[in-house]
C-alpha cells in the first residue's frame, strides 16, 4: 500500500505550472525587448555569451528539484504489513444541554462554550475509548454515535450551538434514555453517561430514566454549570451585537439558575458523581481520571497498516539536481564561443 503522510503539501504542486507561465512570460518579454532595440540577427554578435539553452536547462532543473522537494515534504510511505489490533476501552456518551439558558455568561465566555472547550480537551485525551454526543433542549438528538474517530467527533462538536435544537426546554430524562438505548448491548464494556447541564426546568420522568440506566449497569456522572443565584440570558443579533437580555411575557428579565438538586439526584441514584463547574476548573478531566480506573473491555478488532517512510527517494535526487545546477552557468561555453568566432571569421 502507498500513501502520503502529509498530503496537504501536495497543494504546493500548483506553484510549478505558475512558475512555468511566469518564466515563459518574461522570456518572451525579454526577446521582444532585444528584438526591438537590437534585432534577432544581431543577438549573437552584441551578446555572444548569452545562452538561451542553458537558461532553459537551469529553469528545468529548478522546477524538477522543486517537484521532488514537494514530494519529499509530503513524505511518501509504503505499507509493509497489516496487523489486527484489539480495541480496548469504555463507552462514554456525553449529554450536552444546548438550551438557551446555556448562553448565560456567568461562566466565561458562556456556559455552552465552556462545556464545549472541556469536551474538546477530553476528546484529545481519549485513547481507545469510544465517545458519543447527545445534545438536548426541548428534545434530545444524537449529534454523533459512539466512535473512536476523534477528529470527526471534534468537527461535529464545533457545529453545536444554542440554536441546534429549536424546541425550548431541558429534556434531561429524554437525553438519558436516548443515551441508555444507544449503547450497544452486545458489547461487554463499561458504559458511562456524562450529563452537562444547568438542570433548569427539566422535563420528563427523571426517576424512570435513572431506573432504566441502572437496569443496564450504566453510571451517570453529572456536571452542573452556572450560578445558583441566577443570571440574565443575553440576546444577540446575527452580527453578534448585544440586544439586551431575554424577557418574559410581562417584560421582566428572565434569570437562569443552576438546579443542583436534580443533577445530584441523578448522579447519586445511578452510582456516579456530581461536579460543579468553576471558571478555571476542568470537571471532565476529573471524571476521565476516575474512568481510567474502570476495567477496559475488548469491543472489537481493527486492521492497522504499518508504513515506512520513503521520502529519501525524492530528497536525494533533488539535492543532486541542485548540486549539478551549481556548475551550470548562464553563459555559453568558451569552446562554443571560440568555435563560433572562428567560423564567423572564415
N, C-alpha and C positions, 0 to 999 in steps of 0.2 A: 504494500500500500504506500502511496505517495501523498504528501501534503506539504503545505507551507505553514510553519509555526506562527509566522507573523504576516498573514496575508494582507493586512492593511497597507504594508509598504508597497504592494504591487500597484497601488494607485499612482505611485511616482512614475510608472512607465509612460503615463500620458505626457510627461515632460519631454521625452525623446522626440516624438513627431513635432512638437512645438519647436524644439531646438533645430530640427531639420529645416522647418519652414523659415525660421529666423535666419539661419545660415544661408539658405538659398536666396532670401530677400536681399541680404547685404552683399552677397556675391554678385547678384545681378546689378545691384545699385553701383557697386564699385566698378564693374565692367562698363556700365553706362557712363559713369563719370570719366573713366580713362578714354573711352571712345570719343567722348565729346571734346576733350582737350588734347588728346594725342593721336587717336586713331588706332584701330586694331592692328594695322600692318606695322605700326611703329613701336608697338609694345616691346617687342623683342630687342629693339635697339636702345630705347630710352630706359627700360627697366629690365635688363637682361637677366638679373639674378632672381627675379620673381618667378616662383614655381607654383602654378595653379594645381598641378597634380599632387604635389606634396601637401598643400593646404587641404585638399580633399582627403588625402590619406590620414593626416593628423586629426581632422574632424571625425573621420570614420573610426579611428582608434578611440578618441574621447567618447564617442557615442556607444561603442561596444563596451568600453570599460564601465561607463555609467550603467548600462543594461546589466552587466554582471554584478556590479555593486548593489544594485536594487534587488536582484535575485538573492544576493548574499544576505542582505538585511531581512528579506522575507523568510530566510532560514528554511530551505527545503529539507524535508525529513523523509526517511524511508522506514516503513513499519517492518520490524524484524520478527516479531512473534505476537501471537494473540493468547491472552490468558483469561481464564474465568475467575473472577474475584467475588467472594461472598460479600453481600451487603448487610452490614450490621448497624443497628441504631434503634431509635424510638420514633414514634409517630406523634407529631405535635400539630394541633390546629389552633391558630390564633383567631379569636373572635374579636374584631375591632369595631368599636362604636363609631359610626360616621354621622350621627345625628347632628343637627345644627348647634346644639349646646357644646359640641366638641370644638367649635371655633372660638370659644371663650379664651381670653388671653391672660388668665391668671397664671398659667404656665406658658412661658415664652418659647417660641413665637406664638403658639396657641396649643391647645390640648392635643388636637389631632396631629399636628406637625411634630410635636414632641414624641408622641406614640410611634409615628412612622419612623422617626430617626432611631428610636431604640430598637424597633423591629429590624431595621436595616443592619444595625450593629450585631444583632443576634444572628441574622442570616449569615453574616460574614464569619461567625464563629462555628457554625454547624459543620460537622464532618461525618457524613453518612446518615445523619438523622433526616427523616422526611418531614417537611413542613408544608402546611396548607393555610390558606387565609379565608376567613368568612367575614364579610362586612355586614353590618346591620344598622338599621334605623327603625322605621316602622315595619320593615320586612327584613329578612336575612337572606343573603345570597353568597354562593361560593365565588370568591374572586379568583382563586386558583386552587386546585385539589392538591393532595399530598404529592410532593415532588422532592427530588434531590437536585433539580436544576435550579441552583440558587440564583444564577444570573437572570433567568426568566422570572423567578419569584420577585426579584427586586424591580424588574420592569413593570410587572403588574401592580406592585405596591405603590410605585410612583404615581400611578394614574388615579389613586384613591383620593377623594375629597368629600366634603360635606354635601355635595350635590350628586354623589354617586347613586344614591337611592332617594327618589323623590318623596316617598311616603314618610311623613313625620312620625316621631315616636322613638321608643327604645325597646325593641323586641328581643330582650335578653333571653327569655325562655326559648323562643324560636331559634335563636342563634346556637344555643347549647344543644338543642335537639338536632339541628341540622348537622352540627359537628359530630355528635354521637353517632348519627346514622351514616355519616360519610367515611368513617373509619372502615377499613376492610377487615371484616371479622375473620377471614380465613388466614390472616397474617397474625402470628402469635407474637405480638410486640407490645411493649409498654405504650399505653395511649394516654395522652395528656391534652387538655384544653386550657388555653390561657385566655382569659377574658380581660380586655382593656376597655374600660368604660367609666363614665361618671355615674352610671347606675340610676340616673334620674328618670322618673316617670316610666319605669319599666312596665312592659306588657306581658301577658301570658301567665301560665301556671308554672312559677319557678320551682315549686316543690316537686311537681311531676317531672320537670326537666332534670332536676338533680337525681331523682329516683331512677330515671331512665339511664343516666350516666353511671350511676352506681351499679346497676344491673350488668353493665358491660365493663366493669372494673376500670372506669375512666376517671382519672383525677382531674380536678378543676382548680387551677390557680387563678386568682383574680387580682387585677391591678386597678385601684381607684385613682382617677386622675381629676384634679380640680380642687376647688375651695369648698369647704363645708359651710362657710358663711354666706356664700352666694356672690356672683359677679354678673354684670350685664353681658349680653351677647352682641358683639359688634356686627354691623351690617356694612358690606362693601359693594360698590358697583362693579361692572365688568372690567373697569380700568384700575381697580384696586383703591379707589378713593373711598374714604370712610364717610358713610352717610349717617352715622349716629349709632343707636342701639335698637335692638328689637323691642317692640312694644306689644302689649296685649290689645284686645279689642277696645278696652277702655282708655287706651293711650298711655298706660303705665309701663315703665321699663321692666322687662322680664329679667329676673335673676335666676341663674342656673346654679344649683348646689350639688355637691357630691353626696350621693346616697351610699354611705359606707356600710350601713346595716345590711342591705341586700347583698352586697358583694362579700361581706364577711360570712354571711349565712351560706352562700353558695360554696365558698372555699371550705368552710368548716364541715359541712354535711357531705362533701364529696371527698374528703381526705386530702384536700390541697392546702393552700395557704393564701392569706390576703396580704397585699402590699399596697402602700400608698405612695404615689409619685411625688417626688420633690423636684425642684428646678434642676438641680445638678446631679440627681441620682440616676441609677440605671437598674430598675427593678427586674427587667427582663434578664439582665446578666446574673442577678442573684438567683432567679428561678432556673436559669440554664445551669448554673453550678450545682443546684440541687438535682436537676435532671441528669447530670453527668454521673451521679451516683446510682442511677437506676440501671438495672441489668439490661444490656443491649441484646436484642434478639436478631436472628437471621431472618430477613424478609425477602431474600431473593439473591440472584447472582447476576453479574453483568460481565460482558466481554471487554477487556481492556487491551488495547494495542500499544505495544512499546515501540517508540520511534527513536531513531538515531539521526543526529544532525549530519547533513551533507553540504553545508554552506561553503566548505573549502573547495568544493568542485568549481565554484564560481569565483571565489575570492582570489585564488592563486592565478588564474588566467587574467583577471582584472589587473592585478599587480604587475604581471608580466607585460601586458599591453602598455601600461603607464611607464614601465621601465624602458620599453622599446621606443616609446614616443619621445623620451628624453634625448635620444640620439638622432632624432629626425629633425632637421632644420627646415625653415620655411623657404630657404633659397635653393636654387638649382646647384647641383654638384659642380665643383671646379672643373672636373674632367669634361662634363657636358658643356660647360661654358667655353672651355678651351677648344673642344671639337667643333662647336658651333661657330666660334670666331674664325677658326682656320677655314671652315667651309665657306664662310662669308667672304673671306679674303680671296679665296680661289674663284 
